[in-house]
Amino acid sequence: MVALVAILLLATAVQPVYAQQEEEEGVRYTVQPGDTLSSIALRFNVPINDIIAASELANPNALNVGDVLIIPGIDWVEGTLFFQNVALGDNYLSLKRRYLLSDEGMARLNQLTSPEQMYYGFPAMLASDHGELTGSARSVVAAGQSLWELAAASGDNPWALMAYNQLPGAWAVPGDVVFTPGRQAPGPGGLPSGVQFVEVEGIGFVQGRTVVINAVTDPDIQMGGEFFGFPLNFFPESDSQQVALQGIPLYAETGTFDLTLAGTLADGTPFSFTQPVRIASGGYESETLTVNDPALLNPELSEREMQQVYDMVMAATPEKRWAGYWGAPHPYINVINSSFGIHRSYNNGEYENYHYGVDFGGGVGIEIWAPAPGTVVFAGPLDVRGNVTIIDHGWGVYTGYFHQSQILVNVGDQVQTTQVIGLVGATGRITGAHLHWEVWVGGVSVEPMDWLNRIYP
């Protein structure tokens, strides 16, 4: 009986400590752009006059962004409310734990009907100044590891770990990432402490564009993951920084999809984290083309040839061959006959095709140049694409050159920037002589002009 009483007292003693607040004071809320007293009152279901009185507003009509209001009568959350865009590596569960919020508090603060609504970039309302775990380290629960073993390793009390992480009992699911306040560490709350920082560079998840994911990690951590059915291949830029390049398919529907970041810690412990991200529209147009040879519109031929090309561009070789800006693949890159991403109809048929590259104008015989160093992995004729060259630039990045009149390189050749690799032609399924240029990243065709207009890692 004495031991049981001691355990109960210990459990009570290590509950998270919240900042004390007078009940009548209420929570603090910082006025955001677009807020009015009416919208704030409606959001918290509190009478306007109660907010005016609690906040001691001398002039309720002079509400300014940054003003701090007192919202009285709120008993389901404590502290100071603020907005924070959901970072990569954080999700509903990790934010709920880090800011010591209940499911009710998360739902009411963010007007949620499902945790899936809290996607990457979502402007989440959270609460600070009440004991939140903003600097806490995080540990992965290993298979067969008890909460007591994990607590001993992190220097925490097991009852405190249960309380902080809102666990239903003295156990945790293997693979779960839990906050361990006994130690401090930076980083997103859904990933172990060895992953110190993760960010998306550039415009983010947009149809037909290249996503760059940077991760700062401890040495010997292996990063990976998956998005939209494609593996995320991370490669080291330094001892502490890894990067993954991945294309977003043109055919991807706009909406929310799961992104998984996974890997292995230095001690061999695997981890995996999933969060919703939103794919935005690329805003591409449509066009109708006329093809004189109906045989080249055979769906089976198109699908077979497409698969042949995909099989060549799926591997992610570990050596990156380029550095800095790419060069032009063609003398007339400002003469574009057809842009990337156009939704196409052939001979007034269904809009079932996309333009997976960019068409540069110019007559037969114009030189085609390698825009960056790489290895030729294909050089030969195809039915739809005509005379084709495909170059592997490393890290899952490939370029393709279609409809050539002559191919001037062979499989296995190591090409350099500005090297002449072929001549413009009118072979394959075409409406006139041009260079059709494609860029694949992670097995996905992406906007090629991006690769001429910016430096990729």
C-alpha positions as CSV (number, residue, x, y, z in Angstrom):
1,M,0.0,0.0,0.0
2,V,2.8,2.4,0.9
3,A,4.5,1.7,-2.5
4,L,1.2,2.4,-4.3
5,V,0.7,5.7,-2.5
6,A,4.2,6.7,-3.4
7,I,3.7,5.9,-7.1
8,L,0.4,7.9,-7.2
9,L,2.1,10.9,-5.5
10,L,4.9,10.7,-8.0
11,A,2.5,10.6,-10.9
12,T,0.7,13.7,-9.6
13,A,4.0,15.6,-9.0
14,V,5.3,15.3,-12.5
15,Q,2.3,16.5,-14.4
16,P,3.1,19.4,-16.8
17,V,3.4,22.7,-15.0
18,Y,1.3,25.4,-16.6
19,A,1.7,29.1,-16.0
20,Q,-0.9,30.2,-13.5
21,Q,-3.6,32.6,-14.7
22,E,-6.5,34.2,-12.9
23,E,-9.7,32.5,-14.1
24,E,-11.4,35.8,-14.9
25,E,-8.3,37.0,-16.9
26,G,-8.9,34.5,-19.7
27,V,-6.5,33.7,-22.5
28,R,-4.5,36.3,-24.4
29,Y,-5.0,36.7,-28.2
30,T,-2.9,38.8,-30.6
31,V,-4.9,40.6,-33.2
32,Q,-4.1,39.4,-36.8
33,P,-4.5,41.1,-40.2
34,G,-8.2,41.0,-41.2
35,D,-9.5,40.6,-37.6
36,T,-12.4,42.6,-36.2
37,L,-13.9,42.4,-32.8
38,S,-16.9,40.7,-34.3
39,S,-14.9,38.0,-36.0
40,I,-12.8,37.4,-32.9
41,A,-15.9,37.2,-30.7
42,L,-17.5,34.8,-33.2
43,R,-14.4,32.6,-33.3
44,F,-14.3,32.1,-29.5
45,N,-18.1,32.3,-29.0
46,V,-17.6,35.2,-26.5
47,P,-19.7,38.4,-26.4
48,I,-18.0,41.4,-27.8
49,N,-18.7,43.5,-24.7
50,D,-17.0,40.9,-22.5
51,I,-13.8,41.1,-24.6
52,I,-14.0,44.9,-24.5
53,A,-14.3,44.9,-20.7
54,A,-11.7,42.2,-20.0
55,S,-9.2,43.9,-22.4
56,E,-10.0,47.4,-21.0
57,L,-10.3,48.8,-24.5
58,A,-10.7,52.6,-24.4
59,N,-11.7,52.8,-28.1
60,P,-13.1,49.5,-29.4
61,N,-13.2,51.0,-32.9
62,A,-9.4,51.4,-33.0
63,L,-8.3,47.8,-33.2
64,N,-4.7,47.4,-34.5
65,V,-2.8,44.4,-35.7
66,G,-0.5,43.2,-32.8
67,D,-2.9,44.4,-30.1
68,V,-3.2,41.8,-27.3
69,L,-6.8,41.1,-26.2
70,I,-8.1,39.2,-23.2
71,I,-10.7,36.6,-24.2
72,P,-12.6,35.8,-20.9
73,G,-14.5,32.7,-20.0
74,I,-12.2,30.3,-21.9
75,D,-11.6,27.1,-19.8
76,W,-10.4,24.7,-22.5
77,V,-7.1,26.4,-23.3
78,E,-4.5,28.5,-21.4
79,G,-1.7,30.9,-22.2
80,T,-1.1,33.2,-25.1
81,L,-2.6,32.3,-28.5
82,F,-0.5,32.8,-31.6
83,F,-0.4,31.6,-35.2
84,Q,2.3,29.4,-36.7
85,N,2.5,27.8,-40.1
86,V,2.8,24.0,-39.8
87,A,6.4,23.2,-40.6
88,L,7.7,20.2,-42.5
89,G,8.2,17.5,-39.9
90,D,5.2,18.6,-37.7
91,N,1.7,17.4,-37.8
92,Y,-1.5,17.4,-35.6
93,L,-0.1,14.9,-33.1
94,S,3.3,16.5,-32.7
95,L,1.9,20.0,-32.3
96,K,-0.8,18.8,-29.8
97,R,1.9,17.2,-27.7
98,R,4.5,20.0,-28.0
99,Y,2.0,22.7,-27.0
100,L,0.2,20.6,-24.4
101,L,-3.2,20.9,-26.0
102,S,-6.2,18.6,-25.9
103,D,-8.0,17.3,-28.9
104,E,-10.8,19.6,-28.0
105,G,-8.4,22.6,-27.8
106,M,-6.8,21.8,-31.1
107,A,-10.2,21.4,-32.8
108,R,-11.7,24.6,-31.4
109,L,-8.6,26.8,-31.9
110,N,-8.2,25.7,-35.5
111,Q,-11.8,25.0,-36.4
112,L,-10.9,21.4,-37.4
113,T,-13.2,18.5,-38.2
114,S,-10.3,16.2,-39.0
115,P,-6.5,16.1,-38.1
116,E,-5.8,15.8,-41.8
117,Q,-6.8,19.4,-42.2
118,M,-3.6,20.4,-40.5
119,Y,-1.4,20.1,-43.5
120,Y,2.1,21.5,-44.2
121,G,1.9,25.3,-44.3
122,F,-1.5,25.4,-42.5
123,P,-1.7,28.5,-40.3
124,A,-2.2,26.7,-36.9
125,M,-3.4,28.6,-33.8
126,L,-1.4,27.4,-30.8
127,A,-0.9,28.4,-27.2
128,S,2.4,29.5,-25.5
129,D,3.4,30.7,-22.1
130,H,1.9,27.6,-20.3
131,G,4.8,25.2,-20.1
132,E,5.0,24.1,-23.7
133,L,7.9,21.8,-24.9
134,T,9.4,24.1,-27.5
135,G,13.0,23.1,-26.8
136,S,12.4,19.4,-25.9
137,A,14.4,16.6,-27.4
138,R,12.5,13.7,-29.1
139,S,13.2,10.0,-29.0
140,V,12.0,7.1,-31.2
141,V,10.4,4.2,-29.3
142,A,12.3,1.2,-30.4
143,A,10.7,-2.2,-30.9
144,G,10.5,-4.0,-27.6
145,Q,11.6,-0.8,-25.7
146,S,9.5,0.0,-22.6
147,L,8.7,3.5,-21.5
148,W,10.9,3.0,-18.4
149,E,13.9,2.1,-20.6
150,L,13.3,5.1,-22.8
151,A,12.9,7.4,-19.7
152,A,16.1,6.1,-18.3
153,A,18.0,6.8,-21.5
154,S,16.6,10.4,-21.8
155,G,16.9,11.3,-18.1
156,D,13.1,11.7,-17.7
157,N,10.6,10.3,-15.2
158,P,8.4,7.7,-17.0
159,W,5.2,9.3,-15.5
160,A,6.3,12.7,-16.9
161,L,6.7,11.1,-20.3
162,M,3.2,9.7,-20.1
163,A,1.7,13.0,-19.1
164,Y,3.6,15.2,-21.6
165,N,3.0,12.9,-24.6
166,Q,-0.6,12.2,-23.6
167,L,-0.1,8.4,-23.6
168,P,-3.0,6.3,-22.4
169,G,-0.8,4.2,-20.2
170,A,2.7,3.1,-19.3
171,W,3.5,2.0,-22.9
172,A,4.2,3.5,-26.3
173,V,3.9,2.3,-29.8
174,P,7.2,1.2,-31.4
175,G,8.2,3.9,-33.9
176,D,6.4,6.7,-32.1
177,V,8.4,9.9,-31.6
178,V,7.9,11.1,-28.1
179,F,9.0,14.3,-26.4
180,T,11.7,13.8,-23.8
181,P,12.0,17.1,-21.8
182,G,15.0,15.7,-19.8
183,R,17.1,16.8,-22.7
184,Q,17.0,19.8,-25.1
185,A,17.3,19.7,-28.9
186,P,16.1,21.8,-31.8
187,G,14.0,20.4,-34.7
188,P,10.5,19.6,-35.8
189,G,8.4,17.8,-33.2
190,G,7.4,14.8,-35.4
191,L,11.0,13.7,-36.1
192,P,13.7,12.4,-33.7
193,S,16.2,14.8,-32.3
194,G,18.9,13.7,-34.7
195,V,16.9,15.5,-37.4
196,Q,17.5,19.1,-36.4
197,F,15.8,20.9,-39.3
198,V,13.8,20.1,-42.4
199,E,12.5,22.7,-45.0
200,V,11.0,22.9,-48.4
201,E,12.9,25.2,-50.7
202,G,11.2,27.3,-53.4
203,I,7.6,27.3,-54.5
204,G,6.8,24.0,-52.8
205,F,4.4,21.3,-54.0
206,V,3.0,22.4,-57.4
207,Q,2.0,20.3,-60.3
208,G,4.9,19.8,-62.7
209,R,7.5,21.6,-60.6
210,T,10.6,20.4,-58.7
211,V,10.5,20.2,-54.9
212,V,13.8,20.6,-53.0
213,I,13.8,19.2,-49.4
214,N,16.7,20.1,-47.2
215,A,17.5,18.3,-44.0
216,V,20.0,19.1,-41.3
217,T,20.8,16.0,-39.4
218,D,23.4,14.5,-37.0
219,P,26.1,12.5,-38.7
220,D,25.3,8.9,-39.8
221,I,21.6,9.5,-40.0
222,Q,20.1,8.1,-43.3
223,M,17.2,10.0,-44.6
224,G,14.5,8.8,-47.1
225,G,10.8,8.9,-47.6
226,E,8.0,8.8,-50.1
227,F,5.6,11.1,-51.8
228,F,2.8,10.4,-54.4
229,G,4.2,6.9,-54.9
230,F,7.8,8.0,-55.6
231,P,10.7,7.4,-53.2
232,L,12.5,10.4,-51.8
233,N,16.2,10.0,-52.4
234,F,18.3,12.1,-50.0
235,F,22.0,12.8,-50.9
236,P,24.6,14.4,-48.7
237,E,25.7,18.0,-49.3
238,S,27.9,18.0,-46.2
239,D,28.4,16.0,-43.0
240,S,25.3,17.5,-41.6
241,Q,23.1,18.4,-44.6
242,Q,21.1,16.1,-46.9
243,V,18.9,17.1,-49.9
244,A,16.2,15.4,-51.9
245,L,15.0,16.5,-55.3
246,Q,11.5,15.3,-56.4
247,G,9.2,16.2,-59.3
248,I,5.4,16.6,-58.7
249,P,3.5,14.9,-61.5
250,L,1.4,16.9,-63.9
251,Y,-1.4,14.5,-63.5
252,A,-1.5,14.9,-59.7
253,E,-4.8,16.2,-58.6
254,T,-4.8,19.3,-56.5
255,G,-5.6,18.6,-52.8
256,T,-4.0,17.0,-49.8
257,F,-1.7,14.0,-49.9
258,D,0.6,12.3,-47.4
259,L,4.3,13.0,-47.4
260,T,6.5,10.5,-45.5
261,L,9.9,11.2,-44.1
262,A,11.7,8.1,-42.9
263,G,15.2,6.9,-42.2
264,T,17.6,5.2,-39.8
265,L,19.3,6.7,-36.8
266,A,23.0,6.2,-36.1
267,D,22.3,3.3,-33.8
268,G,20.2,1.5,-36.4
269,T,16.8,2.5,-35.0
270,P,14.3,3.1,-37.9
271,F,11.9,6.1,-37.9
272,S,9.0,7.2,-40.0
273,F,6.8,10.3,-40.0
274,T,3.9,11.2,-42.2
275,Q,2.1,14.5,-42.6
276,P,-0.4,15.9,-45.1
277,V,0.8,18.4,-47.7
278,R,-1.2,20.2,-50.4
279,I,-0.5,20.0,-54.1
280,A,-1.3,23.3,-55.8
281,S,-2.4,23.8,-59.5
282,G,0.3,24.7,-62.0
283,G,-2.2,26.6,-64.0
284,Y,-1.5,24.9,-67.3
285,E,-3.4,25.6,-70.5
286,S,-4.9,23.2,-73.2
287,E,-4.4,22.9,-76.9
288,T,-5.4,20.7,-79.9
289,L,-2.9,19.3,-82.3
290,T,-3.3,17.5,-85.7
291,V,-1.2,14.4,-86.4
292,N,-1.2,13.1,-89.9
293,D,-0.1,9.5,-89.1
294,P,-2.9,7.9,-87.0
295,A,-0.6,5.0,-86.2
296,L,1.5,7.3,-84.0
297,L,-1.6,7.9,-81.8
298,N,-2.0,4.2,-81.0
299,P,-2.5,4.2,-77.1
300,E,-0.7,0.9,-76.7
301,L,2.3,2.3,-78.7
302,S,2.3,5.5,-76.6
303,E,2.0,3.7,-73.3
304,R,4.8,1.1,-74.2
305,E,7.2,3.9,-75.3
306,M,6.4,6.0,-72.2
307,Q,7.1,3.0,-69.9
308,Q,10.4,2.4,-71.8
309,V,11.5,6.0,-71.1
310,Y,10.3,5.8,-67.4
311,D,12.4,2.7,-66.9
312,M,15.5,4.6,-68.0
313,V,15.0,7.7,-65.7
314,M,13.9,6.1,-62.4
315,A,17.4,5.3,-61.0
316,A,19.0,7.9,-58.8
317,T,22.7,7.7,-59.2
318,P,24.6,9.0,-56.2
319,E,27.1,11.3,-58.0
320,K,25.8,14.7,-58.8
321,R,27.5,15.9,-62.0
322,W,26.4,19.6,-62.2
323,A,27.3,22.7,-60.2
324,G,25.8,26.1,-60.4
325,Y,23.6,27.3,-63.3
326,W,22.9,25.0,-66.3
327,G,23.7,26.1,-69.8
328,A,21.2,26.4,-72.7
329,P,20.4,23.2,-74.6
330,H,19.7,25.1,-77.9
331,P,20.6,28.5,-79.4
332,Y,17.0,29.7,-79.5
333,I,15.7,29.1,-76.0
334,N,13.6,32.3,-76.2
335,V,11.7,30.9,-79.2
336,I,9.2,28.5,-77.6
337,N,6.7,26.8,-79.9
338,S,4.9,24.9,-77.1
339,S,5.4,25.3,-73.3
340,F,5.6,22.6,-70.7
341,G,2.5,21.2,-69.0
342,I,-0.1,21.9,-71.8
343,H,-3.0,19.5,-71.7
344,R,-3.3,18.1,-75.2
345,S,-5.9,16.7,-77.5
346,Y,-4.8,15.1,-80.8
347,N,-7.1,15.2,-83.8
348,N,-10.0,16.6,-81.7
349,G,-9.9,13.6,-79.4
350,E,-10.0,13.6,-75.6
351,Y,-7.6,15.7,-73.5
352,E,-5.7,12.7,-72.3
353,N,-2.1,13.8,-72.9
354,Y,0.3,16.3,-71.4
355,H,3.2,18.1,-73.0
356,Y,6.0,16.8,-70.8
357,G,8.7,19.1,-72.2
358,V,9.3,22.4,-73.9
359,D,9.5,22.8,-77.7
360,F,12.2,25.2,-78.9
361,G,11.7,26.5,-82.5
362,G,14.3,26.3,-85.2
363,G,15.0,24.4,-88.4
364,V,16.6,21.1,-89.1
365,G,20.3,20.9,-88.4
366,I,20.5,23.4,-85.5
367,E,23.0,22.3,-82.8
368,I,21.7,20.7,-79.6
369,W,24.0,21.2,-76.5
370,A,24.4,19.4,-73.2
371,P,23.2,21.9,-70.5
372,A,25.2,20.2,-67.8
373,P,27.7,17.3,-67.4
374,G,26.3,13.8,-67.4
375,T,26.3,10.2,-68.8
376,V,24.4,9.2,-71.9
377,V,22.1,6.4,-71.0
378,F,20.1,6.2,-74.3
379,A,20.8,7.3,-77.9
380,G,18.6,5.9,-80.6
381,P,15.3,6.0,-82.4
382,L,11.8,5.7,-80.9
383,D,8.5,5.7,-82.7
384,V,6.8,8.7,-81.1
385,R,9.8,10.6,-79.9
386,G,11.9,10.1,-83.0
387,N,15.7,10.2,-82.6
388,V,16.3,10.5,-78.8
389,T,19.2,11.1,-76.4
390,I,18.8,10.8,-72.7
391,I,21.5,12.0,-70.2
392,D,21.8,11.1,-66.5
393,H,23.1,14.1,-64.5
394,G,23.0,12.3,-61.1
395,W,20.7,12.5,-58.1
396,G,17.7,11.3,-60.1
397,V,17.9,14.1,-62.6
398,Y,17.8,13.3,-66.3
399,T,17.4,15.3,-69.6
400,G,15.9,14.2,-72.9
401,Y,16.3,15.5,-76.4
402,F,13.6,14.3,-79.0
403,H,13.0,14.5,-82.7
404,Q,16.7,14.9,-83.7
405,S,17.9,14.6,-87.3
406,Q,21.2,13.3,-86.0
407,I,22.5,11.9,-82.7
408,L,26.1,12.7,-82.2
409,V,26.8,10.7,-78.9
410,N,26.7,7.1,-77.8
411,V,25.5,5.3,-74.7
412,G,28.1,5.6,-72.0
413,D,29.6,8.8,-73.3
414,Q,30.5,11.4,-70.6
415,V,29.3,14.8,-71.9
416,Q,30.2,18.2,-70.7
417,T,28.3,21.6,-70.7
418,T,27.9,23.1,-74.2
419,Q,29.1,19.9,-75.9
420,V,27.2,19.3,-79.2
421,I,25.2,16.1,-78.7
422,G,22.9,16.2,-81.7
423,L,21.1,18.2,-84.4
424,V,17.5,19.4,-84.5
425,G,15.2,17.4,-86.7
426,A,11.6,16.4,-87.5
427,T,11.5,12.7,-86.6
428,G,8.7,10.9,-84.7
429,R,5.3,12.4,-83.9
430,I,5.7,16.1,-84.8
431,T,4.0,19.0,-86.6
432,G,7.3,20.6,-87.6
433,A,11.0,20.6,-86.9
434,H,11.9,21.5,-83.3
435,L,13.8,20.4,-80.2
436,H,11.5,18.9,-77.6
437,W,13.5,19.1,-74.3
438,E,12.5,17.3,-71.1
439,V,13.8,17.2,-67.6
440,W,13.0,14.4,-65.2
441,V,13.5,14.6,-61.4
442,G,12.8,11.5,-59.3
443,G,11.2,9.8,-62.2
444,V,8.8,12.7,-63.0
445,S,8.8,15.2,-65.9
446,V,9.1,18.7,-64.6
447,E,9.1,22.3,-65.9
448,P,12.5,22.4,-67.8
449,M,12.8,26.2,-67.7
450,D,13.1,26.1,-63.9
451,W,16.4,24.3,-64.4
452,L,17.7,27.2,-66.6
453,N,16.5,30.0,-64.4
454,R,17.8,28.9,-60.9
455,I,20.6,27.0,-59.3
456,Y,19.5,23.6,-57.8
457,P,21.6,22.0,-55.1
